[in-house]
Amino acid sequence: MTAGPLTVVVADPNLAPLRTEFEAALPHGTVVHWPDSRHTEAVEAAIADADVLVSGRCTAAMAAAATRLRLVHAAGAGTDNIDIAALAPGTQVANTFHHENAIAEYIVSATILMRRGFLRQHTALRREAHWDSPAHDPRAPWAADLTAATVGFVGFGHIGARCWRLFQAFGARGVAVTRSGEVDAAAQGLLWAGTVKNLDALLESCDAVVVSVPLTEDTTGLIGTAELSRMRPDAILVNVGRGPVVDEDALYGALSDRTIGGAAIDVWYRYPADGHTAAPGKHPFDTLDNVLMTPHSSGLTRQTFVHRTTDITANIRRLAAGEPLHNVVAVAP
């Protein structure tokens, strides 16, 4: 047991709508602070005496400001913005998931939207009253449904596996590459599965490519100009992992030149530093008509964060009771 009540700092704005539920699930006497995550100084001041920081971001300066931090808990899967090396020795870093259903819905709907040309048709009808359909304009291309389409998964964790079950319902075929190469293709109903060494084969054979690997030193720039050039000219790329897994210059070039059919991009290269306005990259993706742009919103449903709240508060209770935590991804050395 801890010597006294825990102090918890929640610096993830996605949890704010669930503040009542979050605090009600904590041990009696827990002190909870909700600083504005956009103001670094406010967060640093709040965590000075905190035992727990709930945030997907913890910089070296934030770690230095915390004198007794014992747990940094991301309200999601990604921990790449937590400077683990800067944390005090023994500080645990944990994550949580529950976003796979919401993101799988996004991936499948975005793939259909792009492959069927609905985004293009929407723009043409809305702006020009042009019926961009082969039933009305013989110049319009015929679209293809998902039956017998091949979907390639770059990463096959919680998101990839859930997404694949949805694609299967449409009659699609699937292949996957992962860093470990431990996916059982037969058990998952995939045509084949391999490691990232098989990435070229996946890109060459797929009608849609889903990127959901986490951002690491090894995956940064995993898909660049050479890789995109191997994709089919009508193939769709859907990135829900992290922006820099796909090289920005290469992606913009491939979309501009129509080396690939299009892309649905939910994870970006730049994010708002303050407020809610910022260009998502250095290139004008917004000028392209073969891109679906969304603001890292694919996993943002109420159900996602209700379940994440349950996981996080359960871990805080375990910390207070001196019990082993769940979903620990690292311990500061």
KAZI-V809816 format. One record per pair of residues at least 6 apart in sequence whose ideal C-beta (glycine too) atoms are under 7 Angstrom apart, sorted by the first residue. I is the first residue (numbers start at 1). J is the second residue. Records with the same first field share a line. If there is no record, write none. Layout:
BEGIN
I->J, J
END
This chain:
BEGIN
1->321, 322
2->320
5->29, 30, 31
6->27, 30, 51, 52, 316, 319, 320
7->31, 49, 50, 51
8->26, 30, 32, 50, 51, 52, 54, 316
9->33, 35, 46, 47, 50, 52, 53, 54
10->22, 32, 34, 54
11->35, 37, 43, 53, 54, 55
12->37, 54, 55, 56, 75
13->37
14->75, 300, 305
15->22, 54, 75, 305, 309
16->34
18->305, 306, 309
19->34
21->309
22->309, 313
23->32
25->313
26->32, 313, 316
27->317, 320
33->46
35->42, 43, 46
36->42
37->43, 55
38->274
43->62
44->61, 62, 65
47->53, 62, 65, 66, 69
48->65, 66, 67
49->67, 68
50->66, 69
51->68, 69, 70, 71
52->70, 71, 73, 316, 319
53->66, 69, 72
54->73, 75, 312
55->72, 74
56->74, 75, 76, 78, 79, 81, 82
57->81, 82
58->72, 82, 83
59->83
60->83, 86
63->83, 86, 87
64->86
69->87, 88, 91
70->91, 92, 319
71->91, 92, 94, 319
72->82, 87, 91, 93
73->94, 312, 315
74->82, 95
75->96, 308, 312
76->95, 96, 99
77->95, 97, 99
78->214
79->93, 95, 329
80->214, 215, 242
82->93
84->93, 330, 332
87->332
88->332
89->332, 333
90->331, 332
91->332
92->325, 328, 331
93->328, 329, 330
94->315, 325, 327, 328, 329
95->327, 329
96->308, 311, 312, 327
97->158
98->304, 307, 308
99->299, 304
100->158, 159, 162
101->162
102->298, 299, 300, 301, 304
103->159, 240, 298, 299
104->159, 162, 163, 166
106->240, 266, 298
107->163, 210, 238, 240
108->163, 166, 167
110->238, 264, 292
111->208, 236, 238
112->146
113->119, 292
114->236, 262, 264, 292
115->143, 144, 208, 236
116->143
117->141, 143
119->292
120->132, 289
121->132, 133
123->289
124->130, 132
125->131, 132
131->137
132->140
133->140
134->140, 142
146->167, 170, 171, 172
147->170, 171
148->171, 173
149->172, 207, 208
150->173, 175, 205, 206, 207
151->167, 172, 174, 206, 207, 208, 210
152->175, 202, 203, 206, 209, 210
153->160, 164, 174, 176, 210, 212
154->177, 199, 209, 210, 211, 213
155->178, 211, 212, 213, 241
156->176, 178, 183
157->212
159->212, 240
160->176, 210, 212
163->210
164->174, 188
167->174
168->189
173->191
174->190, 191
175->190, 191, 192, 193, 202, 205, 206
176->183, 190, 193
177->194, 195, 196, 198, 199, 202
178->195
179->195, 196, 218
181->194, 195
183->193
185->191, 192, 193
196->222
199->227
200->230
203->209, 227, 230, 231
204->230
206->235
207->232, 235
208->235, 236, 238
209->231, 235, 237
210->238
211->223, 237, 238, 239, 240, 241, 245, 246
212->240, 241
213->219, 241, 245
214->241, 242
215->241, 242, 244, 245
219->245
220->244, 245
221->244, 247
222->245
223->245, 246, 247
224->247, 250
225->250, 253
228->250, 251, 254, 259, 260
229->259
231->260
233->258, 259, 260, 261
234->261
235->260, 261
236->261, 262, 263, 264
237->260, 263
238->264
239->245, 246, 265, 266, 267
240->266, 267, 298
241->267
242->267
243->267, 268, 269
244->269
248->269, 281, 282, 283
251->263
252->283, 285
254->260
255->262, 263, 288, 290, 291
256->288
258->290
261->290
262->290, 291
263->291
264->292
265->291, 293
266->294, 296, 297, 298
267->296
268->280, 281, 296
269->280, 281, 282
270->278, 279, 280, 281
271->278
272->278
285->291, 293
286->293
311->327
315->325, 326
318->324, 325
319->325
END
